[in-house]
Amino acid sequence: MTNREEIERRRTFAIISHPDAGKTTLTEKLLLYGGAINQAGSVKGKQSAKHAVSDWMDIEKQRGISVTSSVLQFNYAGKCVNILDTPGHQDFSEDTYRTLMAADSAVMVIDAAKGVEAQTIKLFKVCTLRHIPIFTFINKMDREARDPFELMENIEEILGIKTYPMNWPIGCGKEFKGVFDRNARKVLAFSSDGRANGVKKVSETEAELGDPALDELLTPYLHQQLVDEIELLDGAAEEFDLEKVLRGELSPVFFGSALTNFGVEPFLENFLRLTSAPLARVDSLTGEPVDPCRDEFSAFIFKIQANMNKAHRDRIAFMRICSGKFERGMEAYHVQEGKNIKLATGTQLMAQDRAIVDEAYAGDIIGLFDPGIFSIGDTLCTGKKKVQFAGIPTFSPEHFARIEQKDTMKRKQFVKGMEQIAQEGAIQIFREVGGGMEEVVVGVVGVLQLEVLEYRLNTEYNVEIRMQQLPFEQLRWVQNDPDTYNLRDLDLTSDTKAVEDMKGNRLLLFTSDWAVRWAETHNESLQLSEFGNI
């Protein structure tokens, strides 16, 4: 295959949802249909002792939640599919935000009983900022669910996006018989294997609407209800427009049940038919899009993960290839460092399982061994004409804690652990201006991240810590020139604290909005920002 053919068969998408909507279970079933795994391990499946393939940290397996994004790849129907499975828990939304920067489209999983939930709204806004196509999978139809028309209205009203049902559910809960495929105009009736967690592919029966055999298959009542609802849909629903889908203005909706495998394969087939090949990323130096099929290689780092393999104490930098081809051992220009580096080993990841990659193409996500040279947002490229992709902004933390190690003899492990976890972007570390690491302030987007930090310092670095929650609620980056602007001269409230981050950027921590307004109104030349570049 030529480079262009390899690139055009790539499909790279992120799966987003509110916690517990079934996102990780759907990911597992897509892998099952893609032949990447033989048996899917439901996150909370009692029938199987397996944990979800995409959950690799012990804490994820214990709690049945995803706290890190994982990258999974498989081939299906001639397409090479890259799935970015993201944390659904709002405390880890920053990790999800960075992951969405690497995706070309998003699959939004919604619980059929609950509809759109708070976290879905937040993540959806990130997708709309990037104008990426959004596909909706309404999950858990095998349980009692809201009326499908009501669910569509719920999505349109709360998220402000038009919807187009690609299939339509027949019943719900114990009465869930399957779906009607609106494109093929056929009923797909599924038979479960009788177990709570379908671990195998399900058989399906095809039949035309109005076929007398459907009375027996669905019951006369459900058959008639389906005929009425499809007639209503065909008359009133939004017209299907692929251009609107690709602009992120219309979301194709699929109904199904990931747990029992109902509707997963039709969803996968339609998704791959409708979604696009890798999208062009914009070069921030010229404002021009970078053609994914051009010969020159370019990529950016969107995530760093330490200790994926405890035996090796390694760091992996996750890289999204934006153009050209990666080859193991190739040289690339590291834009932020201003020098050429050798990309010795590329890794393809199935959670913590990994395989060496000799070549990869635009659209692929691969892991690079990182000796400590990469930061989130870094650009790598080859060719005479250098490109640079826009940096990824950091979120302002909402929770703060003072942290110190219990055993002063373990200072080295403490500093190393804190710095490595901070480089992943999960936490932000602050210290007194000009101070050391004996005692640090940690800022996080969600409280659960503090628990993960304590757990990881203990299990991965063998360090016990003391943690004291601090009353700060707001953080602002100081934009003024540090050589001419002394923070000690500022007129601030007594509970405002001046700190610096690991790169020496100066910040102010505030306990309230009122304290922020005080600083802005009492210091005319002070320039504050809510965002800092990583």
SULQUIKA-V941881 format. One line per field, one symbol per residue. ss: DSSP state (@ for helix, = for strand, . for the rest). phi: phi as a letter, one per 30 degrees, with the letter a starting at -180 (. if undefined). burial: b if it has 16 or more other ideal C-beta (glycine too) atoms within 10 Angstrom, else e. Layout:
ss: ???
phi: ???
burial: ???
This chain:
ss: ..@@@@@@.========.....@@@@@@@@@@@........................@@@@@@......=======..=======....@@@@@@@@@@@@...=======...=..@@@@@@@@@@@@@..=======........@@@@@@@@@@@@..====.====..@@@..====....======...........======....@@@@@@.@@@@@@@@@@@@@@@@@.....@@@@@...======.=....=.@@@@@@@@@@@......===.....==.......=========........=========.===..=====....=====..=====..=====.===...=====.........===.......=...==....=======..@@@@@@@@@@@@@@@@....=====.......=====...@@@@@@@@@@@@@@...======...=====........@@@.......=====....=====..@@@@@@@@@@.....==..==.
phi: .dedddddcdbbbccbadeidjddddeeddddddidbcbdceebdddbddceedccdeddddcibccbdbcbbacahiccccccdcdddddcddddeddddcccabcccbdddcidcededdddddddechcdbcccdciddcdbdeedddddeddddcibdbbddbbdciaidcdckbcddddhbdccccddicdcdccdcdbccaddjdeddeddcieddddededdddddddcdeddbddddddicbcdcbclbddcididdeddddeddcdcdeddcddddcicdcdecddddaabccabbchdbddchcbccdbcdcaibcbejdcbdceddiadbccdbcbccbhddbbdcdaabejdcbccdcdjccbdjdcbabjdddbbcedcdcdddcbbbdbbddcddcedddddddddddddjdbbcbbeeidccdbbcccbdbeeddddeddddddcbhbcbcbbdcddbbbbdddddddcbcddddcbddcdbcbbcdcidcbbcbcadddddedddcbeddccbdcbdd
burial: eebeebbbbbbbbbbbbbbbbbbbbbbbbbbbbbebbeebbbbebeeeebbbbbbbbebbeeebbbbbbbbbbbebeebbbbbbbbbbbbbbbbbbbbbbbbbbbbbbbbbbbbbbbebbeebbebbeeeebbbbbbbbbbbeebbebeebbebbeeebebbbbbbbbbbbbeeebbbbbbbeeebbbbbebeeeebbbeebebeebeeeeeebeebbeeebbeebeebbeebeeebeeeeeebbbebbbbbbbbbbbbbbbbbbbbbebbbebbbbbbebebeeeeeebebbbebbbbbbbbbbbbbeeeeebbbbbbbbbbbbbebebebbbbeeeeebebeebbbbbbeebeebeebbbbbbbbbebeeebbbbbbbbbeeeebbbebbbbbbbebbbebebeeeebeebbbebbebbbbbbbbbbbbebeeeeeebbbbbbbebbbbbbbebbeebbebebeeeebebbbbbbbebeeeebebeebebeeebbbbbbeeeebbbbbbeeebbebbeeebeebebeeebeb
